[in-house]
């Protein structure tokens, strides 16, 4: 896998029938190692180790219903009260972050109502704070650390 623009983290790997798998500490199972999964696992570690988000508030790869369609988000971080604090959209490193990527996460957020959004391909990271009153998002230089 390619080097990403995250700190270096330790991961557990295993091979099954010639395919590489990486351990997901949130889902508590090995997941086939694909480029997007490599980014997702780095992002999970970044949220926990660098930003202090508790693993108990992180949810990964869950289905949501959006305008009658089934979609899956990559990472969601909840507030302790169950409302959503952060949505993360992960792309493979070879996928450029585009307006379509922001449109995708904005559509998810119409249902999820998160305060913060993060879009990453492991190389480039973008952070936004939702301005619900003006129906827009404002870019941030970095993701805020977790606070209660």
C-alpha positions as CSV (number, residue, x, y, z in Angstrom):
1,X,0.0,0.0,0.0
2,X,1.1,3.6,-0.6
3,X,2.3,5.9,2.1
4,X,-0.4,8.3,3.3
5,X,-0.3,11.8,4.7
6,X,-1.1,10.6,8.2
7,X,1.3,9.8,11.1
8,X,2.7,6.2,11.1
9,X,0.4,3.7,12.9
10,X,0.8,0.0,13.7
11,X,-1.8,-2.3,12.2
12,X,-2.5,-6.0,12.4
13,X,-2.5,-7.9,9.1
14,X,-3.2,-11.4,8.0
15,X,-3.4,-13.3,4.7
16,X,-6.4,-15.4,3.8
17,X,-6.3,-17.3,0.5
18,X,-3.6,-15.0,-0.8
19,X,-5.4,-11.8,0.0
20,X,-4.2,-9.2,2.6
21,X,-6.6,-8.3,5.5
22,X,-6.2,-5.5,8.1
23,X,-7.8,-5.5,11.6
24,X,-10.4,-2.9,12.2
25,X,-10.4,-2.0,15.9
26,X,-13.9,-0.5,15.6
27,X,-15.6,-3.4,13.8
28,X,-13.4,-5.8,15.7
29,X,-12.7,-8.0,12.7
30,X,-10.3,-8.3,9.8
31,X,-11.3,-6.5,6.6
32,X,-9.9,-7.1,3.1
33,X,-7.2,-4.6,2.5
34,X,-8.2,-2.4,-0.4
35,X,-6.9,1.2,-1.1
36,X,-10.0,2.9,0.5
37,X,-9.8,0.6,3.5
38,X,-6.1,1.6,4.0
39,X,-7.2,5.2,4.1
40,X,-10.2,4.4,6.4
41,X,-8.0,2.6,8.9
42,X,-5.5,5.4,9.0
43,X,-8.3,7.9,9.5
44,X,-9.7,5.9,12.4
45,X,-6.3,5.9,14.1
46,X,-5.9,9.6,13.4
47,X,-9.2,10.4,15.0
48,X,-8.4,8.3,18.1
49,X,-4.6,8.9,18.6
50,X,-4.2,12.5,17.3
51,X,-7.6,14.0,18.0
52,X,-8.7,12.1,21.1
53,X,-12.0,10.7,19.8
54,X,-13.1,7.7,22.0
55,X,-13.4,4.5,20.0
56,X,-16.8,3.9,21.7
57,X,-18.2,6.9,19.8
58,X,-16.9,5.9,16.4
59,X,-19.0,3.9,13.9
60,X,-17.7,2.5,10.6
61,X,-19.4,1.4,7.3
62,X,-23.1,1.5,8.3
63,X,-26.0,1.7,6.0
64,X,-28.3,4.7,5.9
65,X,-31.4,5.4,3.8
66,X,-31.2,8.5,1.7
67,X,-34.1,9.5,-0.5
68,X,-35.3,5.9,-0.7
69,X,-31.7,4.7,-1.6
70,X,-29.4,2.6,0.6
71,X,-26.0,4.2,1.1
72,X,-23.1,3.4,3.4
73,X,-21.1,6.0,5.2
74,X,-17.4,5.5,5.9
75,X,-16.9,6.8,9.4
76,X,-19.3,8.6,11.8
77,X,-18.4,10.0,15.3
78,X,-21.2,10.5,17.7
79,X,-21.7,12.9,20.6
80,X,-22.3,11.0,23.9
81,X,-26.1,11.9,23.5
82,X,-26.2,10.0,20.2
83,X,-26.3,12.9,17.8
84,X,-23.7,13.0,15.1
85,X,-20.5,15.1,15.6
86,X,-18.5,14.1,12.5
87,X,-18.9,12.3,9.2
88,X,-15.8,11.2,7.3
89,X,-15.8,10.3,3.6
90,X,-12.8,8.2,2.6
91,X,-11.6,7.7,-0.9
92,X,-8.7,5.6,-2.3
93,X,-5.4,7.6,-2.6
94,X,-5.7,7.5,-6.4
95,X,-9.1,9.1,-6.4
96,X,-9.0,12.9,-6.6
97,X,-11.2,14.9,-4.1
98,X,-13.7,16.8,-6.2
99,X,-16.9,18.7,-5.9
100,X,-18.7,15.5,-6.4
101,X,-17.1,14.1,-3.2
102,X,-18.3,17.1,-1.2
103,X,-21.7,16.8,-2.8
104,X,-21.8,13.1,-1.7
105,X,-21.0,13.9,1.9
106,X,-23.4,16.9,1.9
107,X,-26.2,14.6,0.7
108,X,-25.4,12.2,3.6
109,X,-25.4,15.1,6.0
110,X,-29.0,16.1,5.0
111,X,-30.0,12.9,6.8
112,X,-27.3,12.6,9.5
113,X,-27.1,16.3,10.6
114,X,-23.4,16.4,11.6
115,X,-21.6,19.4,12.9
116,X,-18.3,18.5,11.2
117,X,-17.4,16.9,7.9
118,X,-14.0,15.4,6.8
119,X,-13.1,14.3,3.3
120,X,-9.9,12.5,2.7
121,X,-8.1,10.3,0.1
122,X,-5.2,9.7,2.6
123,X,-3.1,12.3,0.8
124,X,-5.4,15.4,1.0
125,X,-7.7,16.1,3.9
126,X,-10.5,18.6,4.0
127,X,-12.4,19.7,7.1
128,X,-15.7,21.6,7.2
129,X,-17.9,23.0,9.9
130,X,-21.6,23.1,9.1
131,X,-23.4,26.4,9.2
132,X,-27.0,25.3,9.4
133,X,-28.4,28.8,9.6
134,X,-26.9,29.8,6.2
135,X,-27.1,26.3,4.7
136,X,-23.4,26.0,3.9
137,X,-20.2,24.6,5.2
138,X,-17.1,26.5,6.2
139,X,-13.6,25.0,5.6
140,X,-11.3,24.5,8.6
141,X,-7.5,24.3,8.7
142,X,-7.6,21.3,10.9
143,X,-10.1,19.0,12.7
144,X,-10.8,20.1,16.2
145,X,-9.7,17.8,19.1
146,X,-12.4,15.9,20.8
147,X,-14.0,17.6,23.8
148,X,-17.0,16.6,25.8
